Amino acid sequence: MTTIAFVNAKGGAGKTTSALLFARALKESNVDVSIDDRDINQVASATAPRFGLKVGTEAAYVVIDTAGYLHDPRLADVIRTSDLVVIVLAPTPTDLMVTRGTAEYIRQQRPPDAKTVVLFTRVQGNRFGRVLDSFAKELQFPVLKNVLGHRTAYVAAQLDGWKALDKWERSEVISLAIEIVSLTLKTEKPISRLAD
């Protein structure tokens, strides 16, 4: 089992949406995946059926959605034990301000050699390039080259599931999924089937 946690102390950063989209991209490629909802609000659990996703911890890939605050006692355990922690934030000064604390908390809880990356959401075109680079430098974690753009379809997907996305939007999510999965592989098995 491989566990991937989507975290940030900033509510509304896109953790739940990113986790659900990522999990569905894996399911589209016939990967055994489930959602483990660690947020007290249980939004991922309530939304998972719209994506055709199972909820729980019995799967080859378990995607963990977390609460939007650091004081949840379950968060430290998730951060310490996940194979990959994905810090999710939008490229705004407010998200960066809160995410600095999240990044520091992760450094305190996680072994230095454990994999942690940054995922930017709600990115609009190329004009945020310098901002993303600057934010990444401050957070001191590698940044995923794939981002989730600022798309109404990603919000609509919480109501209508995967069918709310057109071919281009699905391609964006699948590219992100390929990149994330490649970071968690313990062997050199191919992941090209995600692109099918």
C-alpha positions in Angstrom: 0.0 0.0 0.0 1.2 3.5 -0.9 -0.2 6.5 1.0 -0.3 10.0 -0.4 -1.5 12.8 1.9 -2.7 16.2 0.6 -2.1 18.8 3.4 -2.1 22.5 4.3 -3.3 24.4 7.4 -5.0 26.8 5.0 -8.7 25.9 4.4 -9.8 26.4 0.9 -6.4 25.7 -0.7 -7.8 22.9 -2.8 -6.7 19.8 -0.8 -10.0 17.9 -1.2 -10.5 18.8 -4.9 -6.9 17.8 -5.6 -7.1 14.6 -3.7 -10.3 13.5 -5.4 -9.1 14.5 -8.9 -5.8 12.6 -8.3 -7.6 9.5 -7.0 -10.0 9.5 -9.9 -7.2 9.8 -12.4 -5.7 6.7 -10.9 -9.0 4.9 -11.0 -9.4 5.8 -14.7 -6.1 3.9 -15.3 -7.4 0.8 -13.4 -5.3 1.5 -10.3 -6.7 0.2 -7.0 -7.3 3.5 -5.1 -9.3 4.7 -2.1 -9.9 8.0 -0.3 -9.0 8.1 3.4 -10.9 11.2 4.7 -9.1 12.6 7.8 -11.0 15.9 7.8 -13.7 16.2 10.5 -16.0 17.8 7.9 -15.9 14.6 5.8 -16.3 16.4 2.4 -14.1 13.9 0.6 -16.1 11.0 1.9 -19.4 12.6 0.9 -18.0 13.5 -2.6 -16.1 10.3 -3.3 -19.2 8.4 -4.7 -19.6 11.0 -7.3 -16.2 10.2 -8.5 -16.8 6.4 -8.3 -14.2 6.2 -5.5 -14.3 3.9 -2.5 -13.6 5.3 1.0 -11.3 3.6 3.4 -7.7 2.4 3.7 -7.9 -0.9 1.7 -6.3 -0.2 -1.7 -2.9 -0.2 -3.4 -3.0 3.6 -3.3 -4.7 5.4 -0.4 -5.2 9.1 -1.0 -5.5 11.0 2.3 -7.5 14.2 2.6 -6.6 16.2 5.7 -8.2 19.0 7.8 -7.3 22.6 7.2 -5.6 23.2 10.5 -2.4 22.0 12.2 -3.9 21.2 15.6 -5.8 18.0 14.4 -4.0 15.3 16.4 -4.3 12.9 13.5 -2.3 15.2 11.2 1.1 14.5 12.8 0.7 10.8 12.3 -0.4 11.3 8.6 2.6 13.5 8.0 5.1 11.1 9.7 3.8 7.9 8.0 2.7 8.9 4.5 4.9 7.8 1.6 4.4 11.2 0.0 3.1 14.5 1.5 1.7 17.0 -1.1 1.4 20.5 0.2 -1.4 22.2 -1.7 -1.7 25.9 -2.1 -2.9 28.6 -4.5 -0.4 31.3 -5.6 -1.7 34.0 -3.3 0.1 35.9 -0.5 -2.5 34.6 2.0 -1.9 31.0 1.0 1.8 31.4 1.2 1.6 33.1 4.7 -0.3 30.2 6.2 1.7 27.6 4.2 5.0 28.7 5.7 3.7 27.4 9.1 2.5 24.1 7.4 5.9 23.6 5.8 7.7 24.2 9.1 5.4 21.8 10.9 6.1 19.2 8.3 9.8 19.6 8.7 9.4 19.0 12.4 7.3 15.9 12.0 8.8 14.2 9.0 12.2 12.6 8.6 14.5 14.7 6.4 14.7 12.1 3.7 10.9 11.6 3.4 9.3 12.9 0.2 7.4 16.1 0.4 6.4 18.2 -2.6 4.4 21.4 -3.3 1.3 21.4 -5.6 0.0 24.8 -6.9 -3.7 25.0 -7.6 -5.8 27.7 -9.2 -2.9 28.8 -11.4 -4.0 31.1 -14.2 -1.8 30.9 -17.3 1.9 31.7 -17.4 1.9 34.9 -15.5 2.4 33.3 -12.2 5.8 31.7 -13.1 7.9 34.1 -11.0 5.5 33.9 -8.1 5.5 30.1 -8.1 9.3 30.1 -8.1 9.5 32.6 -5.3 6.9 30.7 -3.2 8.7 27.4 -3.8 12.0 28.9 -2.6 10.4 30.1 0.6 8.7 26.8 1.4 12.0 24.8 0.8 10.3 21.8 -0.8 10.4 20.7 -4.4 7.6 21.9 -6.6 5.6 19.6 -8.9 6.1 20.7 -12.5 2.4 20.0 -13.1 -0.2 22.4 -11.6 -4.0 22.4 -11.4 -5.2 25.4 -13.3 -8.0 27.8 -12.2 -10.9 26.0 -13.8 -14.6 26.0 -13.1 -14.8 22.4 -14.1 -12.7 21.3 -11.1 -15.2 22.9 -8.8 -18.1 21.4 -10.8 -16.5 18.0 -10.5 -17.4 18.0 -6.8 -21.0 18.0 -7.9 -20.8 15.9 -11.1 -17.7 13.9 -10.7 -15.2 13.1 -13.4 -17.7 13.7 -16.2 -17.6 17.4 -15.5 -14.1 17.5 -17.0 -13.4 17.8 -20.7 -10.6 15.9 -22.4 -8.0 18.7 -21.9 -8.9 19.0 -18.2 -8.6 15.3 -17.7 -5.3 15.4 -19.4 -4.0 18.0 -17.0 -5.1 15.9 -14.0 -3.6 12.7 -15.5 -0.3 14.4 -16.1 -0.3 15.5 -12.5 -1.1 11.9 -11.4 1.7 10.5 -13.5 4.2 12.9 -11.9 2.9 12.1 -8.3 2.9 8.4 -8.8 6.5 8.4 -10.2 7.6 10.0 -6.9 6.1 7.1 -4.9 7.3 4.1 -6.9 9.5 1.8 -5.0 10.5 -0.1 -8.1 11.1 0.9 -11.7 7.7 -0.4 -12.9 6.3 1.6 -15.8 3.5 4.1 -15.1 2.7 4.9 -18.8 -0.7 3.1 -18.4 -1.9 6.2 -16.5 -1.7 8.1 -19.8 -3.9 5.7 -21.7 
